[in-house]
């Protein structure tokens, strides 16, 4: 989880991406070498992510967020917090003829419903793909038939985070909680059936590294028979001293704006 640092900004929440990074050395002003503890082919993909800005040390994180610099296809123009972001074409971009666009303007609308209404009103050409829910997608189809929409799986899954404070520091108790979850019901309710049950990796067929179904179903909480799992979980709780006369009080917090594992986006042609 990110935390606030002295200048009021946040550290990168993806710090765990760099556990294999041993150090970085430079040669001149235009070359940097990343030294890894072991081979990691996917490291290049991490560097290419939009969550991995590399910039000069003399530029503070706060300054980078408010007035970013770089060598990308677009140049920064203006950032108005909670209002808009504007960029223009970089004429010095390394690849001739790119980018194709003269510029891009993002309008920041925190509320999902408001943003979709603005899209359907013709104020925008594209939606942010990670904010469109399946019910919203149906509204777009009914009110804006010309819109081009696509639903694809995303390698991010809804997570249940459990505190490690007693009694939740007991692995068996956490196992019992995991065994009671009906994954299919979550998919049917939150995504209206548009989703797949998976583990840490993207499910098949899109996920090339997906865990085989027969292996996944052997994990705690993934056996197809939900009632059988819940009965086993009940026995675990009984062995820990819980039952009708001693119930465990659980407080649950929900993030209503959390992204689902389904990515839906819409665009239109003028």
C-alpha positions as CSV (number, residue, x, y, z in Angstrom):
1,X,0.0,0.0,0.0
2,X,1.3,3.5,-0.8
3,X,2.1,5.9,1.9
4,X,2.4,9.7,2.0
5,X,5.9,11.1,2.0
6,X,7.1,14.5,3.2
7,X,6.2,16.4,0.0
8,X,2.6,15.2,0.2
9,X,2.9,12.7,-2.6
10,X,2.7,8.9,-2.4
11,X,5.4,6.2,-2.9
12,X,4.8,3.7,-5.7
13,X,2.4,1.0,-4.5
14,X,4.2,-1.4,-6.9
15,X,7.4,-1.5,-4.9
16,X,7.3,-5.3,-4.9
17,X,7.9,-5.2,-8.6
18,X,11.6,-4.3,-7.9
19,X,12.5,-6.9,-5.4
20,X,14.8,-8.5,-8.0
21,X,16.5,-5.3,-8.8
22,X,20.0,-5.2,-7.3
23,X,21.1,-1.7,-8.5
24,X,21.3,0.8,-11.4
25,X,24.4,2.2,-12.9
26,X,24.8,5.0,-15.5
27,X,27.2,5.6,-18.3
28,X,27.0,9.2,-19.6
29,X,23.7,11.1,-19.7
30,X,21.8,8.7,-22.0
31,X,22.5,5.2,-20.8
32,X,21.4,3.3,-17.6
33,X,22.0,-0.4,-16.8
34,X,19.7,-2.3,-14.5
35,X,21.4,-5.1,-12.5
36,X,19.2,-8.0,-11.5
37,X,19.7,-10.6,-8.8
38,X,18.6,-13.3,-11.2
39,X,17.3,-13.5,-14.8
40,X,13.8,-12.0,-15.3
41,X,12.6,-11.7,-18.9
42,X,9.4,-9.9,-17.8
43,X,11.5,-7.0,-16.3
44,X,11.4,-5.2,-19.6
45,X,7.6,-5.3,-19.5
46,X,7.6,-3.7,-16.0
47,X,9.8,-0.9,-17.3
48,X,7.4,-0.3,-20.2
49,X,4.4,0.0,-17.8
50,X,2.8,3.4,-17.3
51,X,3.3,2.8,-13.6
52,X,7.1,3.0,-14.0
53,X,8.2,6.5,-14.8
54,X,12.0,7.0,-15.0
55,X,13.1,10.5,-14.6
56,X,16.1,12.6,-13.4
57,X,16.9,12.5,-9.7
58,X,16.9,16.3,-9.5
59,X,13.1,16.3,-10.3
60,X,11.0,15.7,-7.2
61,X,8.1,13.3,-7.2
62,X,5.7,16.2,-6.5
63,X,7.1,18.2,-9.5
64,X,6.9,15.1,-11.7
65,X,3.2,14.6,-10.9
66,X,2.3,18.3,-11.5
67,X,4.6,18.9,-14.5
68,X,6.0,15.7,-15.9
69,X,8.9,15.5,-18.3
70,X,10.1,12.7,-20.6
71,X,10.8,11.5,-24.2
72,X,7.4,10.1,-25.0
73,X,5.2,10.8,-28.0
74,X,3.4,13.7,-26.4
75,X,4.5,16.8,-24.5
76,X,2.9,18.0,-21.3
77,X,0.7,21.1,-21.6
78,X,-1.5,21.5,-18.6
79,X,-2.8,19.7,-15.5
80,X,-5.8,21.0,-13.5
81,X,-6.4,18.7,-10.5
82,X,-9.8,17.0,-10.6
83,X,-10.5,18.9,-13.9
84,X,-8.4,18.0,-16.9
85,X,-5.0,16.9,-18.4
86,X,-3.8,18.2,-21.8
87,X,-0.8,17.0,-23.9
88,X,0.3,18.0,-27.4
89,X,2.3,16.1,-30.1
90,X,6.0,15.9,-29.5
91,X,7.7,17.0,-32.8
92,X,11.0,15.6,-31.5
93,X,9.7,12.1,-30.9
94,X,12.3,9.4,-31.8
95,X,9.9,7.5,-34.2
96,X,9.3,9.5,-37.5
97,X,5.6,10.1,-38.3
98,X,4.4,9.4,-34.8
99,X,2.3,10.1,-33.0
100,X,-0.7,10.4,-35.3
101,X,-2.7,12.7,-33.0
102,X,-2.0,16.4,-32.6
103,X,-2.9,16.2,-28.9
104,X,-5.1,14.5,-26.3
105,X,-7.3,16.1,-23.7
106,X,-8.6,14.1,-20.7
107,X,-11.5,15.4,-18.7
108,X,-11.4,14.1,-15.1
109,X,-14.8,13.0,-13.8
110,X,-14.5,11.1,-10.6
111,X,-18.1,9.7,-10.7
112,X,-18.5,6.7,-13.1
113,X,-22.2,7.4,-13.9
114,X,-21.6,11.1,-14.6
115,X,-18.7,10.1,-17.0
116,X,-20.8,7.6,-18.9
117,X,-23.7,10.1,-19.3
118,X,-21.2,12.6,-20.7
119,X,-19.9,10.0,-23.1
120,X,-23.4,9.2,-24.3
121,X,-24.2,12.9,-24.7
122,X,-21.3,13.1,-27.2
123,X,-18.9,15.1,-25.1
124,X,-16.1,12.6,-25.3
125,X,-14.7,10.2,-27.9
126,X,-13.6,7.4,-25.6
127,X,-14.3,6.1,-22.1
128,X,-11.7,5.1,-19.5
129,X,-11.9,1.2,-19.9
130,X,-11.4,0.3,-16.2
131,X,-14.5,2.2,-15.0
132,X,-17.2,0.8,-17.3
133,X,-19.4,-1.8,-15.5
134,X,-21.5,-4.3,-17.3
135,X,-24.8,-2.6,-16.4
136,X,-23.4,0.7,-17.7
137,X,-22.3,-1.1,-20.9
138,X,-25.9,-2.2,-21.5
139,X,-27.0,1.4,-21.1
140,X,-24.5,2.6,-23.7
141,X,-25.7,-0.1,-26.1
142,X,-29.4,0.9,-25.7
143,X,-28.8,4.7,-25.8
144,X,-25.9,4.9,-28.2
145,X,-26.1,2.0,-30.7
146,X,-23.2,3.5,-32.8
147,X,-20.7,3.2,-30.0
148,X,-18.0,0.6,-30.4
149,X,-17.7,-1.3,-27.2
150,X,-15.5,-4.3,-26.2
151,X,-15.4,-6.5,-23.1
152,X,-12.1,-8.2,-22.3
153,X,-10.6,-9.8,-19.2
154,X,-8.2,-7.8,-17.1
155,X,-5.3,-9.3,-15.1
156,X,-6.6,-7.7,-11.9
157,X,-9.0,-9.5,-9.7
158,X,-11.2,-8.3,-6.8
159,X,-9.4,-9.1,-3.6
160,X,-10.5,-10.0,0.0
161,X,-7.9,-8.5,2.3
162,X,-7.9,-9.9,5.9
163,X,-6.2,-8.3,8.8
164,X,-3.5,-10.3,10.7
165,X,-4.7,-9.0,14.0
166,X,-5.8,-11.9,16.4
167,X,-7.7,-14.0,15.9
168,X,-7.2,-13.5,12.1
169,X,-3.5,-14.3,12.5
170,X,-4.5,-17.9,12.6
171,X,-3.9,-19.5,9.1
172,X,-6.7,-22.1,9.7
173,X,-9.2,-19.4,10.5
174,X,-8.3,-17.5,7.3
175,X,-8.5,-20.8,5.4
176,X,-12.1,-21.3,6.7
177,X,-13.0,-17.8,5.5
178,X,-11.6,-18.5,2.0
179,X,-13.6,-21.8,1.9
180,X,-16.9,-20.0,2.4
181,X,-16.6,-17.7,-0.6
182,X,-18.9,-18.4,-3.6
183,X,-16.7,-17.1,-6.5
184,X,-19.4,-17.7,-9.1
185,X,-22.0,-15.8,-7.2
186,X,-19.6,-12.8,-7.1
187,X,-19.2,-12.9,-10.8
188,X,-22.9,-13.3,-11.5
189,X,-23.8,-10.4,-9.2
190,X,-21.0,-7.9,-9.8
191,X,-20.3,-8.6,-13.5
192,X,-23.7,-10.1,-14.5
193,X,-21.9,-13.4,-15.5
194,X,-19.2,-11.7,-17.4
195,X,-16.1,-13.1,-15.7
196,X,-14.1,-16.2,-14.9
197,X,-12.8,-17.8,-11.7
198,X,-9.1,-17.6,-11.5
199,X,-6.2,-17.6,-9.1
200,X,-3.2,-15.1,-9.1
201,X,-2.8,-15.4,-12.8
202,X,-5.2,-14.4,-15.6
203,X,-7.6,-17.3,-16.3
204,X,-7.5,-19.3,-19.5
205,X,-8.0,-19.0,-22.4
206,X,-6.6,-15.5,-22.4
207,X,-4.1,-16.3,-19.7
208,X,-1.3,-18.3,-21.2
209,X,0.1,-19.0,-17.7
210,X,-3.3,-19.9,-16.2
211,X,-3.4,-22.5,-13.5
212,X,-5.1,-25.7,-14.9
213,X,-8.7,-26.0,-13.6
214,X,-8.1,-29.4,-12.0
215,X,-5.2,-27.9,-10.0
216,X,-7.1,-24.7,-9.1
217,X,-10.0,-26.8,-7.7
218,X,-7.7,-28.4,-5.1
219,X,-6.9,-25.0,-3.6
220,X,-8.7,-23.9,-0.4
221,X,-11.9,-22.1,-1.5
222,X,-11.9,-23.3,-5.1
223,X,-13.7,-26.7,-4.8
224,X,-16.8,-26.5,-7.1
225,X,-19.2,-27.7,-4.4
226,X,-19.7,-24.6,-2.3
227,X,-21.9,-26.3,0.3
228,X,-19.3,-29.0,0.8
229,X,-16.6,-26.3,1.3
230,X,-18.7,-24.4,3.8
231,X,-19.3,-27.6,5.8
232,X,-15.6,-28.1,6.0
233,X,-15.1,-24.5,7.0
234,X,-17.7,-24.9,9.7
235,X,-15.7,-27.9,11.2
236,X,-12.5,-25.8,11.1
237,X,-14.2,-23.0,13.1
238,X,-15.6,-25.6,15.6
239,X,-12.1,-27.0,16.1
240,X,-11.0,-23.4,16.9
241,X,-13.7,-23.1,19.6
242,X,-16.3,-21.2,17.6
243,X,-20.0,-22.3,17.2
244,X,-23.6,-21.2,17.9
245,X,-22.6,-20.2,21.5
246,X,-19.4,-18.4,20.4
247,X,-19.7,-16.5,17.2
248,X,-16.9,-14.5,15.5
249,X,-17.8,-10.9,14.8
250,X,-16.4,-9.7,11.5
251,X,-16.4,-6.1,10.2
252,X,-16.3,-5.8,6.4
253,X,-15.4,-2.7,4.4
254,X,-16.1,-2.4,0.7
255,X,-14.6,-0.1,-1.9
256,X,-17.5,0.7,-4.3
257,X,-15.1,2.2,-6.8
258,X,-12.8,-0.8,-7.0
259,X,-12.2,-2.1,-10.5
260,X,-13.6,-5.6,-11.4
261,X,-11.7,-8.3,-13.3
262,X,-13.6,-7.3,-16.4
263,X,-12.4,-4.4,-18.6
264,X,-15.0,-2.7,-20.7
265,X,-14.4,0.3,-22.9
266,X,-16.4,2.3,-25.5
267,X,-15.5,4.7,-28.3
268,X,-17.3,6.3,-31.2
269,X,-16.5,7.8,-34.6
270,X,-17.4,11.4,-35.3
